[in-house]
Amino acid sequence: MFRSFRTAFLLLLALSVSGLANAAEWKEGTHYNQLDNPVRTDSDSGVEVAEIFWYGCPHCYRFKPLVEEWAANAPDYVNYVKIPAALGRNWEPHAYAFYALEAMGELDKVHDALFDALAGERRPLNTPEALADFVAEYGVDPDEFVSTYKSFGVNARMQKAQSKIRGARITGTPTMLVNGKYTVSASMAGSHEAVLDVVDYLVAKERGEVE
């Protein structure tokens, strides 16, 4: 019994040391960037972790199950949000669609399907009307969708989001924005999995748990 307890203790110690070693490896300017001028978050408390994505991005498509599992298991003090990027003209309709569906309370119905259609199948859903026909297949009223898509409220949300993305100097997707202060991408961290390890480190850093 003592031997099994000792073995378990040593295993736990090894995992702890390994975690600290990994944390020590995450370097600013190498694995993540710190913004000279932080951008405002939408969270009043906790640590906001924003995923900057595009529905048509194949890298975002591969990252999606990983970040969703991470978010599902994140502690209560982490506020995970999605921000659709419009880094090109052909990205704009999809970002507007995100905010329209969110405003309608219909985003959960169509979020996965939009990824499948745009990143997986590369379907040409590049106008409000084409997107309306698509979301109608999932029980979303197409006329209400177009009206909401073109509304002042959705446009305001869209402009606010893109201003935040520009302020954070984000030029590619997927990128994680931690508490409006740090950006992390796979090209810096080394892999999609490592992105989330760096995010965990930065969340702990924001909480004063690591230096």
C-alpha positions in Angstrom: 0.0 0.0 0.0 2.8 2.3 0.9 4.5 1.5 -2.4 1.4 2.4 -4.4 0.9 5.6 -2.5 4.6 6.5 -3.1 4.2 5.7 -6.8 1.1 7.9 -7.1 2.8 10.7 -5.3 5.8 10.6 -7.6 3.6 10.6 -10.6 1.7 13.6 -9.4 5.0 15.4 -8.6 6.3 14.6 -12.1 3.2 16.0 -13.7 3.4 19.1 -11.6 7.1 19.6 -12.5 6.3 19.0 -16.1 3.5 21.6 -16.1 5.9 24.2 -14.5 8.5 23.4 -17.0 6.1 23.9 -19.9 4.9 27.2 -18.4 8.5 28.3 -18.1 9.0 27.7 -21.8 6.3 30.1 -22.9 8.1 33.3 -23.9 6.6 36.7 -24.9 7.5 37.5 -28.5 8.1 33.8 -29.3 5.0 31.9 -28.2 2.6 34.8 -27.7 2.5 38.6 -28.1 1.7 41.2 -25.5 -0.1 44.3 -26.9 1.4 47.7 -26.3 -2.1 49.1 -26.0 -4.6 46.5 -24.6 -8.1 46.5 -26.1 -11.2 46.7 -24.0 -12.9 43.4 -23.0 -16.6 42.8 -22.8 -16.3 41.1 -19.4 -16.7 42.9 -16.1 -15.0 40.2 -14.1 -12.8 37.1 -14.6 -10.5 36.6 -17.5 -11.9 37.0 -21.0 -10.6 34.6 -23.6 -11.8 35.5 -27.1 -11.4 33.2 -30.1 -11.0 35.2 -33.4 -12.3 33.0 -36.2 -13.7 32.9 -39.7 -16.3 30.3 -40.8 -14.4 29.7 -44.0 -11.0 29.1 -42.4 -9.8 25.5 -42.6 -7.4 26.0 -39.7 -10.4 27.3 -37.6 -12.3 24.3 -38.6 -9.6 22.0 -37.3 -9.2 24.1 -34.2 -12.9 24.1 -33.4 -13.3 20.8 -31.6 -10.2 21.5 -29.5 -11.2 24.9 -28.4 -14.8 23.8 -27.7 -13.6 21.0 -25.4 -11.2 23.5 -23.7 -14.0 26.0 -23.2 -16.4 23.3 -21.8 -13.8 22.4 -19.2 -12.6 25.9 -18.4 -13.0 27.3 -14.9 -15.8 29.6 -14.0 -13.6 32.7 -14.0 -12.8 32.2 -17.7 -15.2 34.1 -20.0 -14.9 32.5 -23.4 -16.3 34.5 -26.3 -16.3 34.1 -30.1 -15.5 37.0 -32.4 -15.9 36.6 -36.1 -13.2 38.3 -38.1 -13.6 40.2 -41.4 -10.0 40.4 -42.5 -11.1 40.4 -46.2 -14.2 41.5 -48.1 -15.4 38.0 -48.7 -15.3 37.3 -44.9 -17.7 40.1 -44.1 -21.0 38.4 -44.9 -20.1 35.5 -42.6 -19.3 37.9 -39.7 -22.6 39.7 -40.2 -24.4 36.3 -40.3 -22.9 35.4 -36.9 -24.2 38.6 -35.3 -27.5 38.4 -37.0 -28.0 34.8 -35.8 -26.8 35.8 -32.3 -29.3 38.7 -32.2 -32.1 36.3 -33.2 -31.2 33.7 -30.6 -30.6 31.2 -33.4 -26.8 30.9 -33.5 -26.6 27.5 -31.8 -28.8 26.0 -34.5 -26.5 27.0 -37.4 -23.0 27.6 -36.0 -21.7 24.1 -36.7 -23.5 23.9 -40.0 -21.9 27.2 -41.2 -18.4 25.8 -40.5 -19.2 22.6 -42.3 -20.6 24.5 -45.3 -17.9 27.2 -45.6 -14.7 25.6 -44.4 -15.6 22.0 -45.0 -17.5 22.2 -48.3 -16.4 25.6 -49.5 -20.0 26.5 -50.5 -20.4 30.0 -52.1 -22.5 31.6 -49.3 -21.4 35.1 -49.8 -24.5 37.2 -49.8 -27.3 37.8 -47.3 -29.8 36.1 -49.6 -27.6 33.0 -50.1 -27.0 32.8 -46.3 -30.7 33.3 -45.7 -31.6 30.3 -47.9 -29.0 28.3 -46.1 -30.1 29.1 -42.5 -33.7 28.5 -43.6 -32.8 24.8 -44.0 -32.2 24.8 -40.2 -35.5 26.4 -39.2 -34.4 30.0 -39.2 -36.8 32.5 -40.8 -35.0 33.8 -43.9 -36.8 37.1 -44.1 -36.2 37.9 -40.4 -32.5 36.9 -41.0 -32.0 39.3 -43.8 -33.7 42.1 -41.9 -31.6 41.5 -38.8 -28.4 41.1 -40.9 -29.0 44.6 -42.4 -30.0 46.2 -39.1 -28.3 49.0 -37.3 -27.7 46.9 -34.2 -25.9 44.1 -36.1 -23.8 46.7 -38.0 -22.8 48.3 -34.7 -21.8 44.9 -33.2 -19.8 44.2 -36.4 -18.0 47.5 -36.4 -17.1 47.2 -32.7 -15.7 43.7 -33.2 -13.6 44.6 -36.2 -12.3 47.7 -34.3 -11.2 45.4 -31.5 -9.5 43.0 -33.9 -7.6 45.9 -35.6 -6.7 47.2 -32.2 -5.2 43.8 -31.2 -3.3 43.8 -34.5 -4.7 40.4 -35.4 -4.0 39.5 -39.1 -4.9 35.8 -39.2 -7.3 33.1 -37.8 -7.7 31.4 -35.5 -6.1 33.7 -33.0 -6.8 33.7 -29.2 -7.0 37.1 -27.5 -6.5 36.8 -23.7 -8.0 39.5 -21.6 -7.5 42.1 -24.3 -3.7 41.9 -23.6 -2.2 38.9 -25.3 -2.5 37.2 -28.7 -1.7 33.6 -29.4 -1.7 31.7 -32.7 -0.6 28.2 -33.8 2.2 29.8 -35.9 3.7 31.2 -32.6 2.8 28.5 -30.1 3.8 25.6 -32.4 0.4 23.8 -32.8 -3.3 24.2 -32.1 -2.9 22.1 -28.9 0.0 24.3 -27.7 -2.2 27.4 -28.3 -4.5 26.3 -25.5 -1.5 25.5 -23.2 -0.3 29.0 -23.7 -3.8 30.4 -23.1 -3.9 28.5 -19.8 -0.6 30.0 -18.9 -1.7 33.5 -19.7 -5.0 33.1 -17.8 -2.9 32.0 -14.8 -0.7 35.0 -15.4 -3.6 37.4 -15.4 -4.8 35.9 -12.1 -1.3 36.3 -10.5 -0.7 32.6 -10.3 2.4 32.6 -12.4 4.9 35.3 -13.3 
